[in-house]
Amino acid sequence: MKKQNNGKLRIIPLGGLEQIGMNITAFEYEDSIVVVDCGLAFPEDDMLGIDLVIPDVTYLKQNIDKVKGFVITHGHEDHIGALPYILKEINVPIYATKLTIGLIDNKLKDIDITYSDEQAICVMLTSGGYPESYEKGKVITGLDDLDDDIVVFHSGTKLVDGKIVTNGGRVIGITAKAKNVKEAGKKVYENIKKINFEGMHYRTDIWK
């Protein structure tokens, strides 16, 4: 018997609707959000002292664990101009043609980026049952015991009564750096053993 999919697609314009410029639209389906374009607009004559107008991405920040990336249609300013500002708050992959990626790379040169020769491995800890049904509010322990150079990316968490608890399917990303992938992988899994929350799940083959 063919399984029915009753999920609904939500189309959420965050800018560009009934206006010129600042094109950005979020497409949300179940536990995923894909964002199309990330443009800016230029100020109207009555916007004194304003140089650029960028979209309000509060909804994306509130649902960051769902955001899979930006799909950029082309390289005009009203489609890519806000990326240098938005990527500081929503650091997700960008998908575009080679020409558009080249234009984006040129814009991102204005951002102070420091590169490392080390290689990194990030393992996502997820809630039991994800990506389908899962419970929230599970207390996360062990984060204070991690090595000093381990980077923790909070994706689906929140602070409740001084405790960090789960608040999404993709909970936290644990990242380790080392001179090669094998050492980074070994390091990240050693530190994951220090973390615990009810229903915690993660892949064990990321670097192998």
TORKOL-4160 file (C-alpha; in steps of 0.2 Angstrom, whole numbers, padded with zeros to 4 digits, m for minus):
208
<pt num="1" X="0000" Y="0000" Z="0000"/>
<pt num="2" X="0007" Y="0017" Z="m0005"/>
<pt num="3" X="0011" Y="0028" Z="0010"/>
<pt num="4" X="0002" Y="0045" Z="0009"/>
<pt num="5" X="0012" Y="0061" Z="0013"/>
<pt num="6" X="0001" Y="0073" Z="0021"/>
<pt num="7" X="0014" Y="0086" Z="0024"/>
<pt num="8" X="0011" Y="0104" Z="0019"/>
<pt num="9" X="0023" Y="0116" Z="0010"/>
<pt num="10" X="0023" Y="0134" Z="0018"/>
<pt num="11" X="0030" Y="0148" Z="0007"/>
<pt num="12" X="0036" Y="0162" Z="0018"/>
<pt num="13" X="0041" Y="0179" Z="0009"/>
<pt num="14" X="0054" Y="0187" Z="0020"/>
<pt num="15" X="0056" Y="0202" Z="0008"/>
<pt num="16" X="0053" Y="0206" Z="m0010"/>
<pt num="17" X="0034" Y="0204" Z="m0010"/>
<pt num="18" X="0026" Y="0219" Z="m0018"/>
<pt num="19" X="0042" Y="0229" Z="m0018"/>
<pt num="20" X="0058" Y="0231" Z="m0028"/>
<pt num="21" X="0073" Y="0223" Z="m0021"/>
<pt num="22" X="0077" Y="0213" Z="m0005"/>
<pt num="23" X="0071" Y="0196" Z="m0013"/>
<pt num="24" X="0071" Y="0182" Z="0000"/>
<pt num="25" X="0058" Y="0168" Z="0002"/>
<pt num="26" X="0058" Y="0153" Z="0014"/>
<pt num="27" X="0051" Y="0137" Z="0008"/>
<pt num="28" X="0046" Y="0126" Z="0024"/>
<pt num="29" X="0041" Y="0108" Z="0022"/>
<pt num="30" X="0040" Y="0098" Z="0038"/>
<pt num="31" X="0057" Y="0099" Z="0047"/>
<pt num="32" X="0066" Y="0108" Z="0033"/>
<pt num="33" X="0068" Y="0126" Z="0027"/>
<pt num="34" X="0076" Y="0130" Z="0010"/>
<pt num="35" X="0079" Y="0149" Z="0007"/>
<pt num="36" X="0078" Y="0156" Z="m0010"/>
<pt num="37" X="0089" Y="0172" Z="m0013"/>
<pt num="38" X="0095" Y="0184" Z="0000"/>
<pt num="39" X="0095" Y="0201" Z="m0007"/>
<pt num="40" X="0095" Y="0219" Z="m0001"/>
<pt num="41" X="0086" Y="0235" Z="m0006"/>
<pt num="42" X="0091" Y="0252" Z="m0008"/>
<pt num="43" X="0083" Y="0266" Z="0003"/>
<pt num="44" X="0069" Y="0277" Z="m0002"/>
<pt num="45" X="0071" Y="0295" Z="m0003"/>
<pt num="46" X="0063" Y="0297" Z="0014"/>
<pt num="47" X="0075" Y="0285" Z="0023"/>
<pt num="48" X="0087" Y="0298" Z="0028"/>
<pt num="49" X="0104" Y="0291" Z="0035"/>
<pt num="50" X="0100" Y="0273" Z="0029"/>
<pt num="51" X="0113" Y="0266" Z="0017"/>
<pt num="52" X="0105" Y="0248" Z="0014"/>
<pt num="53" X="0089" Y="0239" Z="0018"/>
<pt num="54" X="0092" Y="0221" Z="0023"/>
<pt num="55" X="0078" Y="0208" Z="0026"/>
<pt num="56" X="0072" Y="0203" Z="0044"/>
<pt num="57" X="0077" Y="0185" Z="0046"/>
<pt num="58" X="0071" Y="0183" Z="0064"/>
<pt num="59" X="0060" Y="0168" Z="0058"/>
<pt num="60" X="0075" Y="0159" Z="0051"/>
<pt num="61" X="0085" Y="0162" Z="0067"/>
<pt num="62" X="0071" Y="0155" Z="0078"/>
<pt num="63" X="0071" Y="0140" Z="0067"/>
<pt num="64" X="0089" Y="0138" Z="0063"/>
<pt num="65" X="0089" Y="0119" Z="0065"/>
<pt num="66" X="0078" Y="0118" Z="0050"/>
<pt num="67" X="0087" Y="0129" Z="0038"/>
<pt num="68" X="0096" Y="0118" Z="0025"/>
<pt num="69" X="0104" Y="0132" Z="0015"/>
<pt num="70" X="0102" Y="0146" Z="0003"/>
<pt num="71" X="0098" Y="0143" Z="m0016"/>
<pt num="72" X="0103" Y="0159" Z="m0025"/>
<pt num="73" X="0095" Y="0161" Z="m0042"/>
<pt num="74" X="0107" Y="0174" Z="m0049"/>
<pt num="75" X="0120" Y="0187" Z="m0044"/>
<pt num="76" X="0110" Y="0204" Z="m0044"/>
<pt num="77" X="0111" Y="0214" Z="m0028"/>
<pt num="78" X="0093" Y="0212" Z="m0025"/>
<pt num="79" X="0096" Y="0193" Z="m0024"/>
<pt num="80" X="0114" Y="0192" Z="m0016"/>
<pt num="81" X="0117" Y="0208" Z="m0007"/>
<pt num="82" X="0112" Y="0204" Z="0010"/>
<pt num="83" X="0122" Y="0188" Z="0011"/>
<pt num="84" X="0137" Y="0196" Z="0020"/>
<pt num="85" X="0126" Y="0202" Z="0034"/>
<pt num="86" X="0114" Y="0187" Z="0035"/>
<pt num="87" X="0128" Y="0174" Z="0035"/>
<pt num="88" X="0135" Y="0181" Z="0051"/>
<pt num="89" X="0119" Y="0175" Z="0060"/>
<pt num="90" X="0114" Y="0160" Z="0049"/>
<pt num="91" X="0129" Y="0151" Z="0043"/>
<pt num="92" X="0122" Y="0138" Z="0031"/>
<pt num="93" X="0128" Y="0131" Z="0014"/>
<pt num="94" X="0125" Y="0142" Z="m0002"/>
<pt num="95" X="0119" Y="0133" Z="m0018"/>
<pt num="96" X="0121" Y="0143" Z="m0035"/>
<pt num="97" X="0129" Y="0142" Z="m0052"/>
<pt num="98" X="0148" Y="0145" Z="m0054"/>
<pt num="99" X="0145" Y="0163" Z="m0060"/>
<pt num="100" X="0134" Y="0167" Z="m0046"/>
<pt num="101" X="0146" Y="0159" Z="m0033"/>
<pt num="102" X="0160" Y="0169" Z="m0040"/>
<pt num="103" X="0150" Y="0185" Z="m0037"/>
<pt num="104" X="0146" Y="0180" Z="m0020"/>
<pt num="105" X="0164" Y="0175" Z="m0016"/>
<pt num="106" X="0169" Y="0193" Z="m0021"/>
<pt num="107" X="0156" Y="0200" Z="m0009"/>
<pt num="108" X="0162" Y="0190" Z="0005"/>
<pt num="109" X="0180" Y="0196" Z="0004"/>
<pt num="110" X="0174" Y="0211" Z="0014"/>
<pt num="111" X="0171" Y="0199" Z="0029"/>
<pt num="112" X="0186" Y="0196" Z="0040"/>
<pt num="113" X="0188" Y="0177" Z="0038"/>
<pt num="114" X="0203" Y="0167" Z="0045"/>
<pt num="115" X="0207" Y="0150" Z="0038"/>
<pt num="116" X="0215" Y="0136" Z="0047"/>
<pt num="117" X="0226" Y="0122" Z="0040"/>
<pt num="118" X="0218" Y="0110" Z="0052"/>
<pt num="119" X="0204" Y="0098" Z="0046"/>
<pt num="120" X="0188" Y="0098" Z="0056"/>
<pt num="121" X="0174" Y="0085" Z="0059"/>
<pt num="122" X="0157" Y="0089" Z="0065"/>
<pt num="123" X="0145" Y="0076" Z="0072"/>
<pt num="124" X="0127" Y="0081" Z="0075"/>
<pt num="125" X="0118" Y="0074" Z="0090"/>
<pt num="126" X="0100" Y="0072" Z="0087"/>
<pt num="127" X="0084" Y="0068" Z="0097"/>
<pt num="128" X="0078" Y="0050" Z="0097"/>
<pt num="129" X="0065" Y="0048" Z="0083"/>
<pt num="130" X="0071" Y="0062" Z="0073"/>
<pt num="131" X="0067" Y="0066" Z="0058"/>
<pt num="132" X="0050" Y="0060" Z="0062"/>
<pt num="133" X="0042" Y="0062" Z="0080"/>
<pt num="134" X="0053" Y="0066" Z="0094"/>
<pt num="135" X="0052" Y="0073" Z="0112"/>
<pt num="136" X="0059" Y="0090" Z="0118"/>
<pt num="137" X="0064" Y="0096" Z="0135"/>
<pt num="138" X="0078" Y="0083" Z="0138"/>
<pt num="139" X="0091" Y="0090" Z="0150"/>
<pt num="140" X="0109" Y="0090" Z="0141"/>
<pt num="141" X="0123" Y="0086" Z="0153"/>
<pt num="142" X="0142" Y="0085" Z="0150"/>
<pt num="143" X="0145" Y="0100" Z="0140"/>
<pt num="144" X="0156" Y="0108" Z="0153"/>
<pt num="145" X="0167" Y="0093" Z="0153"/>
<pt num="146" X="0172" Y="0094" Z="0135"/>
<pt num="147" X="0190" Y="0098" Z="0129"/>
<pt num="148" X="0194" Y="0117" Z="0128"/>
<pt num="149" X="0196" Y="0117" Z="0110"/>
<pt num="150" X="0180" Y="0108" Z="0106"/>
<pt num="151" X="0167" Y="0119" Z="0097"/>
<pt num="152" X="0149" Y="0116" Z="0101"/>
<pt num="153" X="0136" Y="0123" Z="0089"/>
<pt num="154" X="0118" Y="0124" Z="0097"/>
<pt num="155" X="0105" Y="0120" Z="0084"/>
<pt num="156" X="0090" Y="0114" Z="0094"/>
<pt num="157" X="0092" Y="0119" Z="0112"/>
<pt num="158" X="0086" Y="0132" Z="0124"/>
<pt num="159" X="0089" Y="0137" Z="0142"/>
<pt num="160" X="0076" Y="0132" Z="0155"/>
<pt num="161" X="0079" Y="0136" Z="0174"/>
<pt num="162" X="0098" Y="0137" Z="0171"/>
<pt num="163" X="0099" Y="0120" Z="0162"/>
<pt num="164" X="0101" Y="0117" Z="0143"/>
<pt num="165" X="0088" Y="0106" Z="0136"/>
<pt num="166" X="0083" Y="0099" Z="0119"/>
<pt num="167" X="0072" Y="0109" Z="0108"/>
<pt num="168" X="0073" Y="0102" Z="0091"/>
<pt num="169" X="0077" Y="0087" Z="0081"/>
<pt num="170" X="0095" Y="0092" Z="0077"/>
<pt num="171" X="0101" Y="0097" Z="0094"/>
<pt num="172" X="0120" Y="0101" Z="0095"/>
<pt num="173" X="0134" Y="0099" Z="0083"/>
<pt num="174" X="0151" Y="0094" Z="0091"/>
<pt num="175" X="0166" Y="0099" Z="0081"/>
<pt num="176" X="0184" Y="0095" Z="0083"/>
<pt num="177" X="0200" Y="0100" Z="0073"/>
<pt num="178" X="0216" Y="0091" Z="0071"/>
<pt num="179" X="0230" Y="0089" Z="0058"/>
<pt num="180" X="0220" Y="0076" Z="0049"/>
<pt num="181" X="0203" Y="0069" Z="0047"/>
<pt num="182" X="0207" Y="0053" Z="0057"/>
<pt num="183" X="0213" Y="0062" Z="0072"/>
<pt num="184" X="0199" Y="0075" Z="0072"/>
<pt num="185" X="0186" Y="0060" Z="0071"/>
<pt num="186" X="0194" Y="0051" Z="0085"/>
<pt num="187" X="0194" Y="0067" Z="0096"/>
<pt num="188" X="0176" Y="0072" Z="0092"/>
<pt num="189" X="0169" Y="0055" Z="0097"/>
<pt num="190" X="0180" Y="0054" Z="0113"/>
<pt num="191" X="0171" Y="0070" Z="0118"/>
<pt num="192" X="0154" Y="0065" Z="0113"/>
<pt num="193" X="0155" Y="0051" Z="0126"/>
<pt num="194" X="0155" Y="0064" Z="0139"/>
<pt num="195" X="0138" Y="0071" Z="0133"/>
<pt num="196" X="0121" Y="0064" Z="0138"/>
<pt num="197" X="0103" Y="0067" Z="0136"/>
<pt num="198" X="0088" Y="0055" Z="0135"/>
<pt num="199" X="0086" Y="0048" Z="0117"/>
<pt num="200" X="0103" Y="0055" Z="0111"/>
<pt num="201" X="0107" Y="0048" Z="0094"/>
<pt num="202" X="0122" Y="0051" Z="0082"/>
<pt num="203" X="0131" Y="0043" Z="0068"/>
<pt num="204" X="0147" Y="0034" Z="0071"/>
<pt num="205" X="0154" Y="0033" Z="0054"/>
<pt num="206" X="0157" Y="0052" Z="0049"/>
<pt num="207" X="0175" Y="0051" Z="0047"/>
<pt num="208" X="0178" Y="0032" Z="0042"/>
